[in-house]
Amino acid sequence: MKNMKKTIIFLVLILVAGLRFSYSQQSKVINQVVAVVGSKMIMLSDIEDQYAQYVLQGYLKGDTTFKCTLLEDLMFQKLLLNQADLDSVTVTDAQVEADLDTRIAYFSKQLGGEEALIKYHNGKSILEIKAFYRDVIRNMLIQKTMEDKITENIKVTPSDVKKFFNTIPKDSIPKISSELEVGQIVKLPKINDVEKQKAKDKLEAIRERIRKGEDFATLAVLYSEDAVTATKGGEIGLTARGVLDPAFEAAAFKLKPDSVSPVILSAFGYHIIQGIERRGDEVNVRHILITPKVATEDLLKAKLALDSVYALIKADSITFEKAALKYSDDASKVNGGLLVNTATGTSKYEPDELSSSVFFIVDKMKVGEISQPVPMKTDEGKQGYRILYLKSRTEPHLANITDDYDYIQTLALKDKQNDAVKAWIKKKAAATYIHIADEYKNCTFNYSWFKK
């Protein structure tokens, strides 16, 4: 179990090292080389920066011995990179850019938007932030490629899984949280032409007021239905090409400062856009969003349609899964209506991973029960109704081989992979020049770095 925990710590450190939210140039550490692995050096600042991040995030409470763990993880990373050089292992520019885009989008969301990410990086633009992290991400991807090569042929059999589980001390058996599987049948009424025209007419009237001299930003505060930007006068902040809705982006990049676009239709509704500035492949604009509303009578029709579906399921005339495939307007219809947890790629959710609008309904339901049609909104703000279905619910319990085989299989595989990594490090370290500074020679390492 110790080795398994070591692997998990390593993965966490890779994340912190790969895309932390501060520039290492700002470090006040007096730099020096603390270790050399092959042709790769590890600097004191590499350790101190990561240690400071862990302390800042509350993971450590003054445990300076953890610096030895950080050093060993960095030594493993450098050994992977050194071997990648010897084996001519590379990654493509496209892989690096795709990973960068994913991480930038993720951390922007965590911080509250791209503007917050830019502020966190002391006003650096998105392009400058990506430029800073590009080599870091490239090295991370090369490290992962090398580690995948080490473990690519590792597999576990049912007997391996059982043997692994039996080696776990009784007081260390993992506790499994309650998990739920939830399905839905969604009905999203289409917005009729009358409501679309109302939205366009409203924007045309606002645009005319701007043309006559009223301030765009003031009108954005008063009328825009984009809650994120409305309080800032509709300003989105400098944004790189490829991030915005395609129709919105196409219009935004054509605008000169202070010019106003005609009414534009995007996936979110209708906009008018005012140019602020453009810097190469970045643009900053203001916008006013008006989202066409679903007519009350169309919402009622959606509910009545689902009332009929509800009655069919309750009468056992059709299964929930078949009803989802036949009647649902959501992509989950091809998966039997089951919601997919994007964090795990499975249909299982811990209670706090479900949205409150879903959890508060299914929490009162019995397994196998369906709800009456209830109002909903999609992530894009579209209104509709849905029927919810509680397919399964587990109670919190200690893991067991019968109910939690897949989970234990994953742990067993990771443990076996860690053994392979351990053997690889021992073999490669014996053939690689490795040196560490005197102040770290008393560290207790988990892997064999030096011949005994």
Buried (B, 14 or more C-beta within 10 A) or exposed (E): EEBBEBBEBBEEBBEBBBBBBBEBEEBEBEEEEBBBBBEBEBBBBBBBBBBBBBBEEEEBEEEEEBBBBBBBBBBBBBBBBBBBEEEEBEBEEEBBBEBBBEBBEEBBEEBEBBBBBBBBBEEBBBBBBBEBBBEBBBBBBBBBBBBEBBBEEBEBEEEBBBEBBEEBEEEEBEEBBEBBBBBBBBBBBEBBEEBBEBBBEBBBEBBEBBEEEEEBBEBBBEBBBBEEBBEBBBBBBBBBBEBBBEBBBEBBBEBEEEEBBEBBBBEBBBBBBBBBEBEEEBBBBBBBBBBBBBBEEBBEBBBEBBBEBBEBBEEEEBEBBBBBBEBBBBEBBEBBBBBBBEEEEEBBBBEEBBEEEBBEBBEEBEEEEBBEBBEBEEEEBBBBBBBBBBBEBBEEEEBEBEEBBEBBBEBBBBBBBBBBBBEBBEEBBEEBEBEBBEEBEEBEBBBBBEEE
